Amino acid sequence: MSDYQQIPEGKDPELWELAKKRAGFKGHFVAYVIVNLFLWAIWFFSGHRIHSGSNIPWPLWTTLGWGIGLAFHFAGVYVFPEVYSTEKEYQKLKNNQQNKKK
């Protein structure tokens, strides 16, 4: 689904935007869980032998790294949704365009 698609008739534009962001986060979260479960399963069933020379399991790095990105995605959708608002950015651009015409 493209961000440039029309808002369905009868839908509140702000709520529609927020719903799209939340659905996007949920998809991101599901992918995170599935991929990381797969990586941990590989590590577990390989006898824990495949690591970088330390006692730290190698899937921990992907889990933590991707987890940081997931945490920022969560914050952008649920904690600070107005910071990443398309409507807010649109209004800034529109105001800038109107100021240039003056």
DRENKOL-299676 format. One record per atom (N, C-alpha, C): x, y, z; residue number from 0; residue in three letters; chain. Coordinates in steps of 0.02 Angstrom, whole numbers, plus 50000, padded with zeros to 5 digits. Each point is the difference from the previous one (the first is absolute). Layout:
! DRENKOL-299676
+-------+-------+-------+-----+-----+---+
:     X :     Y :     Z :   k :   r : c :
+-------+-------+-------+-----+-----+---+
:     X :     Y :     Z : NUM : ALA : A :
...
+-------+-------+-------+-----+-----+---+
***
This chain:
! DRENKOL-299676
+-------+-------+-------+-----+-----+---+
:     X :     Y :     Z :   k :   r : c :
+-------+-------+-------+-----+-----+---+
: 50042 : 49941 : 50000 :   0 : MET : A :
: 49958 : 50059 : 50000 :   0 : MET : A :
: 50045 : 50062 : 50000 :   0 : MET : A :
: 49987 : 50044 : 49957 :   1 : SER : A :
: 50040 : 50061 : 49993 :   1 : SER : A :
: 49976 : 50054 : 50048 :   1 : SER : A :
: 50046 : 50042 : 50023 :   2 : ASP : A :
: 49981 : 50055 : 50043 :   2 : ASP : A :
: 49962 : 50053 : 49962 :   2 : ASP : A :
: 50001 : 49997 : 49933 :   3 : TYR : A :
: 49968 : 50052 : 49960 :   3 : TYR : A :
: 49930 : 49981 : 49977 :   3 : TYR : A :
: 49974 : 49944 : 50025 :   4 : GLN : A :
: 49933 : 49981 : 49981 :   4 : GLN : A :
: 49949 : 50045 : 50034 :   4 : GLN : A :
: 49943 : 50005 : 49968 :   5 : GLN : A :
: 49947 : 50042 : 50027 :   5 : GLN : A :
: 49973 : 49970 : 50064 :   5 : GLN : A :
: 49978 : 50044 : 50044 :   6 : ILE : A :
: 49968 : 49978 : 50062 :   6 : ILE : A :
: 49930 : 49976 : 49981 :   6 : ILE : A :
: 49981 : 49941 : 50024 :   7 : PRO : A :
: 49932 : 49975 : 49983 :   7 : PRO : A :
: 49946 : 50050 : 50022 :   7 : PRO : A :
: 49949 : 50003 : 49960 :   8 : GLU : A :
: 49945 : 50046 : 50014 :   8 : GLU : A :
: 49969 : 49986 : 50068 :   8 : GLU : A :
: 49987 : 50053 : 50037 :   9 : GLY : A :
: 49968 : 49993 : 50065 :   9 : GLY : A :
: 50049 : 49988 : 50057 :   9 : GLY : A :
: 50065 : 49996 : 49985 :  10 : LYS : A :
: 50050 : 49987 : 50052 :  10 : LYS : A :
: 50032 : 50066 : 50022 :  10 : LYS : A :
: 50012 : 50006 : 50064 :  11 : ASP : A :
: 50035 : 50058 : 50027 :  11 : ASP : A :
: 50074 : 49996 : 49978 :  11 : ASP : A :
: 50026 : 50051 : 49966 :  12 : PRO : A :
: 50069 : 49997 : 49974 :  12 : PRO : A :
: 50053 : 49988 : 50054 :  12 : PRO : A :
: 49993 : 50033 : 50057 :  13 : GLU : A :
: 50050 : 49993 : 50052 :  13 : GLU : A :
: 49998 : 49930 : 50030 :  13 : GLU : A :
: 49939 : 49974 : 50013 :  14 : LEU : A :
: 49994 : 49933 : 50027 :  14 : LEU : A :
: 50023 : 49948 : 49949 :  14 : LEU : A :
: 49987 : 50012 : 49937 :  15 : TRP : A :
: 50022 : 49954 : 49947 :  15 : TRP : A :
: 50076 : 49996 : 49998 :  15 : TRP : A :
: 50033 : 50057 : 50005 :  16 : GLU : A :
: 50073 : 50003 : 49999 :  16 : GLU : A :
: 50028 : 49962 : 50061 :  16 : GLU : A :
: 49971 : 50012 : 50058 :  17 : LEU : A :
: 50023 : 49966 : 50061 :  17 : LEU : A :
: 49988 : 49925 : 49995 :  17 : LEU : A :
: 49944 : 49980 : 49972 :  18 : ALA : A :
: 49985 : 49929 : 49992 :  18 : ALA : A :
: 50051 : 49967 : 49953 :  18 : ALA : A :
: 50019 : 50034 : 49946 :  19 : LYS : A :
: 50050 : 49973 : 49954 :  19 : LYS : A :
: 50067 : 49992 : 50034 :  19 : LYS : A :
: 50019 : 50049 : 50041 :  20 : LYS : A :
: 50064 : 49997 : 50036 :  20 : LYS : A :
: 50000 : 49942 : 50050 :  20 : LYS : A :
: 49944 : 49991 : 50035 :  21 : ARG : A :
: 49996 : 49945 : 50049 :  21 : ARG : A :
: 50001 : 49932 : 49965 :  21 : ARG : A :
: 49966 : 49995 : 49944 :  22 : ALA : A :
: 50000 : 49937 : 49963 :  22 : ALA : A :
: 50071 : 49986 : 49974 :  22 : ALA : A :
: 50035 : 50052 : 49978 :  23 : GLY : A :
: 50069 : 49992 : 49978 :  23 : GLY : A :
: 50045 : 49976 : 50056 :  23 : GLY : A :
: 49991 : 50028 : 50060 :  24 : PHE : A :
: 50039 : 49977 : 50057 :  24 : PHE : A :
: 49986 : 49927 : 50016 :  24 : PHE : A :
: 49937 : 49981 : 49999 :  25 : LYS : A :
: 49982 : 49931 : 50016 :  25 : LYS : A :
: 50032 : 49951 : 49950 :  25 : LYS : A :
: 50001 : 50018 : 49936 :  26 : GLY : A :
: 50034 : 49959 : 49950 :  26 : GLY : A :
: 50074 : 49995 : 50014 :  26 : GLY : A :
: 50031 : 50056 : 50018 :  27 : HIS : A :
: 50071 : 50003 : 50017 :  27 : HIS : A :
: 50014 : 49954 : 50060 :  27 : HIS : A :
: 49957 : 50003 : 50050 :  28 : PHE : A :
: 50008 : 49959 : 50061 :  28 : PHE : A :
: 49995 : 49926 : 49984 :  28 : PHE : A :
: 49951 : 49981 : 49960 :  29 : VAL : A :
: 49992 : 49929 : 49981 :  29 : VAL : A :
: 50061 : 49975 : 49963 :  29 : VAL : A :
: 50026 : 50040 : 49953 :  30 : ALA : A :
: 50060 : 49980 : 49963 :  30 : ALA : A :
: 50059 : 49992 : 50048 :  30 : ALA : A :
: 50007 : 50046 : 50047 :  31 : TYR : A :
: 50054 : 49998 : 50050 :  31 : TYR : A :
: 49997 : 49934 : 50039 :  31 : TYR : A :
: 49941 : 49983 : 50025 :  32 : VAL : A :
: 49992 : 49939 : 50040 :  32 : VAL : A :
: 50016 : 49938 : 49958 :  32 : VAL : A :
: 49972 : 49995 : 49940 :  33 : ILE : A :
: 50010 : 49941 : 49959 :  33 : ILE : A :
: 50073 : 49991 : 49981 :  33 : ILE : A :
: 50032 : 50053 : 49976 :  34 : VAL : A :
: 50070 : 49995 : 49978 :  34 : VAL : A :
: 50045 : 49984 : 50060 :  34 : VAL : A :
: 49988 : 50034 : 50056 :  35 : ASN : A :
: 50044 : 49987 : 50057 :  35 : ASN : A :
: 49989 : 49931 : 50030 :  35 : ASN : A :
: 49938 : 49975 : 50001 :  36 : LEU : A :
: 49989 : 49931 : 50021 :  36 : LEU : A :
: 50038 : 49951 : 49955 :  36 : LEU : A :
: 49999 : 50013 : 49936 :  37 : PHE : A :
: 50035 : 49958 : 49952 :  37 : PHE : A :
: 50076 : 50001 : 50013 :  37 : PHE : A :
: 50028 : 50060 : 50011 :  38 : LEU : A :
: 50072 : 50005 : 50013 :  38 : LEU : A :
: 50019 : 49966 : 50065 :  38 : LEU : A :
: 49960 : 50008 : 50052 :  39 : TRP : A :
: 50015 : 49967 : 50063 :  39 : TRP : A :
: 49993 : 49924 : 49994 :  39 : TRP : A :
: 49953 : 49977 : 49959 :  40 : ALA : A :
: 49992 : 49928 : 49989 :  40 : ALA : A :
: 50062 : 49972 : 49964 :  40 : ALA : A :
: 50025 : 50036 : 49951 :  41 : ILE : A :
: 50062 : 49979 : 49966 :  41 : ILE : A :
: 50056 : 49995 : 50050 :  41 : ILE : A :
: 50007 : 50050 : 50041 :  42 : TRP : A :
: 50053 : 50000 : 50051 :  42 : TRP : A :
: 49992 : 49941 : 50047 :  42 : TRP : A :
: 49939 : 49990 : 50024 :  43 : PHE : A :
: 49987 : 49946 : 50049 :  43 : PHE : A :
: 50013 : 49931 : 49970 :  43 : PHE : A :
: 49972 : 49988 : 49941 :  44 : PHE : A :
: 50005 : 49933 : 49970 :  44 : PHE : A :
: 50068 : 49986 : 49968 :  44 : PHE : A :
: 50042 : 50051 : 49994 :  45 : SER : A :
: 50067 : 49989 : 49974 :  45 : SER : A :
: 50048 : 49982 : 50057 :  45 : SER : A :
: 49974 : 49989 : 50058 :  46 : GLY : A :
: 50041 : 49979 : 50056 :  46 : GLY : A :
: 50036 : 50057 : 50034 :  46 : GLY : A :
: 49979 : 50061 : 49989 :  47 : HIS : A :
: 50029 : 50059 : 50032 :  47 : HIS : A :
: 50074 : 50008 : 49981 :  47 : HIS : A :
: 50022 : 49969 : 49947 :  48 : ARG : A :
: 50071 : 50004 : 49981 :  48 : ARG : A :
: 50016 : 50060 : 49957 :  48 : ARG : A :
: 49951 : 50028 : 49967 :  49 : ILE : A :
: 50013 : 50054 : 49952 :  49 : ILE : A :
: 49995 : 50067 : 50036 :  49 : ILE : A :
: 50057 : 50027 : 50019 :  50 : HIS : A :
: 50002 : 50066 : 50032 :  50 : HIS : A :
: 50066 : 50032 : 49982 :  50 : HIS : A :
: 50008 : 50062 : 50022 :  51 : SER : A :
: 50058 : 50040 : 49978 :  51 : SER : A :
: 50060 : 49992 : 50047 :  51 : SER : A :
: 50008 : 49944 : 50032 :  52 : GLY : A :
: 50058 : 49990 : 50044 :  52 : GLY : A :
: 49987 : 50021 : 50072 :  52 : GLY : A :
: 49941 : 50023 : 50015 :  53 : SER : A :
: 49983 : 50018 : 50069 :  53 : SER : A :
: 49942 : 49956 : 50023 :  53 : SER : A :
: 49978 : 50010 : 50059 :  54 : ASN : A :
: 49943 : 49962 : 50026 :  54 : ASN : A :
: 49934 : 50033 : 49985 :  54 : ASN : A :
: 50001 : 50053 : 49961 :  55 : ILE : A :
: 49939 : 50036 : 49982 :  55 : ILE : A :
: 49969 : 49967 : 49938 :  55 : ILE : A :
: 49938 : 49978 : 50004 :  56 : PRO : A :
: 49968 : 49970 : 49941 :  56 : PRO : A :
: 49994 : 50051 : 49944 :  56 : PRO : A :
: 50018 : 49979 : 49939 :  57 : TRP : A :
: 50000 : 50048 : 49944 :  57 : TRP : A :
: 49932 : 50028 : 49983 :  57 : TRP : A :
: 49943 : 49965 : 50012 :  58 : PRO : A :
: 49935 : 50031 : 49984 :  58 : PRO : A :
: 49983 : 50060 : 50045 :  58 : PRO : A :
: 50036 : 50005 : 50056 :  59 : LEU : A :
: 49987 : 50056 : 50045 :  59 : LEU : A :
: 50012 : 50066 : 49965 :  59 : LEU : A :
: 50049 : 50003 : 49956 :  60 : TRP : A :
: 50017 : 50063 : 49966 :  60 : TRP : A :
: 49943 : 50022 : 49953 :  60 : TRP : A :
: 49971 : 49953 : 49963 :  61 : THR : A :
: 49944 : 50020 : 49957 :  61 : THR : A :
: 49938 : 50017 : 50040 :  61 : THR : A :
: 49989 : 49962 : 50054 :  62 : THR : A :
: 49942 : 50013 : 50042 :  62 : THR : A :
: 50005 : 50070 : 50031 :  62 : THR : A :
: 50059 : 50017 : 50027 :  63 : LEU : A :
: 50009 : 50066 : 50030 :  63 : LEU : A :
: 49999 : 50056 : 49948 :  63 : LEU : A :
: 50037 : 49991 : 49947 :  64 : GLY : A :
: 50003 : 50052 : 49948 :  64 : GLY : A :
: 49932 : 50016 : 49970 :  64 : GLY : A :
: 49966 : 49948 : 49979 :  65 : TRP : A :
: 49934 : 50010 : 49970 :  65 : TRP : A :
: 49951 : 50023 : 50053 :  65 : TRP : A :
: 50009 : 49977 : 50063 :  66 : GLY : A :
: 49956 : 50020 : 50055 :  66 : GLY : A :
: 50004 : 50075 : 50012 :  66 : GLY : A :
: 50059 : 50029 : 49992 :  67 : ILE : A :
: 50007 : 50073 : 50008 :  67 : ILE : A :
: 49958 : 50036 : 49947 :  67 : ILE : A :
: 50005 : 49976 : 49938 :  68 : GLY : A :
: 49959 : 50029 : 49946 :  68 : GLY : A :
: 49926 : 49992 : 50013 :  68 : GLY : A :
: 49981 : 49941 : 50025 :  69 : LEU : A :
: 49930 : 49987 : 50016 :  69 : LEU : A :
: 49975 : 50046 : 50056 :  69 : LEU : A :
: 50044 : 50012 : 50050 :  70 : ALA : A :
: 49981 : 50045 : 50055 :  70 : ALA : A :
: 49988 : 50071 : 49974 :  70 : ALA : A :
: 50042 : 50023 : 49954 :  71 : PHE : A :
: 49990 : 50067 : 49971 :  71 : PHE : A :
: 49936 : 50002 : 49959 :  71 : PHE : A :
: 49985 : 49946 : 49963 :  72 : HIS : A :
: 49938 : 49997 : 49962 :  72 : HIS : A :
: 49941 : 50003 : 50047 :  72 : HIS : A :
: 50002 : 49962 : 50055 :  73 : PHE : A :
: 49947 : 50001 : 50050 :  73 : PHE : A :
: 49990 : 50071 : 50028 :  73 : PHE : A :
: 50055 : 50032 : 50019 :  74 : ALA : A :
: 49996 : 50068 : 50028 :  74 : ALA : A :
: 49970 : 50048 : 49950 :  74 : ALA : A :
: 50018 : 49993 : 49936 :  75 : GLY : A :
: 49973 : 50045 : 49949 :  75 : GLY : A :
: 49926 : 49991 : 49987 :  75 : GLY : A :
: 49975 : 49940 : 50014 :  76 : VAL : A :
: 49930 : 49985 : 49986 :  76 : VAL : A :
: 49956 : 50010 : 50062 :  76 : VAL : A :
: 50024 : 49977 : 50058 :  77 : TYR : A :
: 49958 : 49999 : 50060 :  77 : TYR : A :
: 50017 : 50054 : 50051 :  77 : TYR : A :
: 50062 : 50021 : 50004 :  78 : VAL : A :
: 50020 : 50048 : 50052 :  78 : VAL : A :
: 50000 : 50072 : 49974 :  78 : VAL : A :
: 50031 : 50010 : 49942 :  79 : PHE : A :
: 50006 : 50067 : 49971 :  79 : PHE : A :
: 49971 : 50001 : 49929 :  79 : PHE : A :
: 49937 : 49983 : 49990 :  80 : PRO : A :
: 49974 : 49996 : 49931 :  80 : PRO : A :
: 49999 : 50067 : 49964 :  80 : PRO : A :
: 49994 : 50055 : 50037 :  81 : GLU : A :
: 49996 : 50066 : 49968 :  81 : GLU : A :
: 50067 : 50021 : 49971 :  81 : GLU : A :
: 50055 : 49973 : 50024 :  82 : VAL : A :
: 50066 : 50017 : 49974 :  82 : VAL : A :
: 50007 : 49978 : 49928 :  82 : VAL : A :
: 49973 : 49942 : 49983 :  83 : TYR : A :
: 50007 : 49972 : 49933 :  83 : TYR : A :
: 49936 : 50006 : 49959 :  83 : TYR : A :
: 49963 : 50052 : 50012 :  84 : SER : A :
: 49935 : 50009 : 49967 :  84 : SER : A :
: 50009 : 50025 : 49929 :  84 : SER : A :
: 49970 : 49964 : 49953 :  85 : THR : A :
: 50000 : 50021 : 49930 :  85 : THR : A :
: 49962 : 50066 : 49992 :  85 : THR : A :
: 49945 : 50006 : 50036 :  86 : GLU : A :
: 49960 : 50061 : 49997 :  86 : GLU : A :
: 50041 : 50061 : 50023 :  86 : GLU : A :
: 50038 : 49991 : 50053 :  87 : LYS : A :
: 50041 : 50054 : 50026 :  87 : LYS : A :
: 50053 : 50021 : 49948 :  87 : LYS : A :
: 50032 : 49953 : 49969 :  88 : GLU : A :
: 50050 : 50014 : 49949 :  88 : GLU : A :
: 49969 : 50033 : 49939 :  88 : GLU : A :
: 49940 : 49977 : 49981 :  89 : TYR : A :
: 49964 : 50030 : 49944 :  89 : TYR : A :
: 49985 : 50073 : 50014 :  89 : TYR : A :
: 49977 : 50015 : 50060 :  90 : GLN : A :
: 49984 : 50069 : 50018 :  90 : GLN : A :
: 50063 : 50044 : 49998 :  90 : GLN : A :
: 50057 : 49973 : 50024 :  91 : LYS : A :
: 50063 : 50038 : 49996 :  91 : LYS : A :
: 50018 : 50017 : 49928 :  91 : LYS : A :
: 49996 : 49951 : 49957 :  92 : LEU : A :
: 50016 : 50011 : 49929 :  92 : LEU : A :
: 49952 : 50050 : 49968 :  92 : LEU : A :
: 49936 : 49994 : 50017 :  93 : LYS : A :
: 49951 : 50045 : 49972 :  93 : LYS : A :
: 50012 : 50072 : 50024 :  93 : LYS : A :
: 50016 : 50007 : 50064 :  94 : ASN : A :
: 50015 : 50067 : 50027 :  94 : ASN : A :
: 50062 : 50029 : 49968 :  94 : ASN : A :
: 50052 : 49959 : 49991 :  95 : ASN : A :
: 50061 : 50024 : 49967 :  95 : ASN : A :
: 49986 : 50022 : 49929 :  95 : ASN : A :
: 49959 : 49962 : 49964 :  96 : GLN : A :
: 49982 : 50017 : 49932 :  96 : GLN : A :
: 49961 : 50066 : 49998 :  96 : GLN : A :
: 49954 : 50010 : 50045 :  97 : GLN : A :
: 49962 : 50061 : 50002 :  97 : GLN : A :
: 50044 : 50060 : 50019 :  97 : GLN : A :
: 50047 : 49990 : 50044 :  98 : ASN : A :
: 50047 : 50054 : 50020 :  98 : ASN : A :
: 50045 : 50020 : 49942 :  98 : ASN : A :
: 50019 : 49953 : 49958 :  99 : LYS : A :
: 50042 : 50015 : 49942 :  99 : LYS : A :
: 49962 : 50041 : 49948 :  99 : LYS : A :
: 49936 : 49990 : 49994 : 100 : LYS : A :
: 49959 : 50035 : 49952 : 100 : LYS : A :
: 49990 : 50073 : 50020 : 100 : LYS : A :
: 50007 : 50015 : 50064 : 101 : LYS : A :
: 49987 : 50069 : 50024 : 101 : LYS : A :
: 50057 : 50045 : 49985 : 101 : LYS : A :
+-------+-------+-------+-----+-----+---+
***
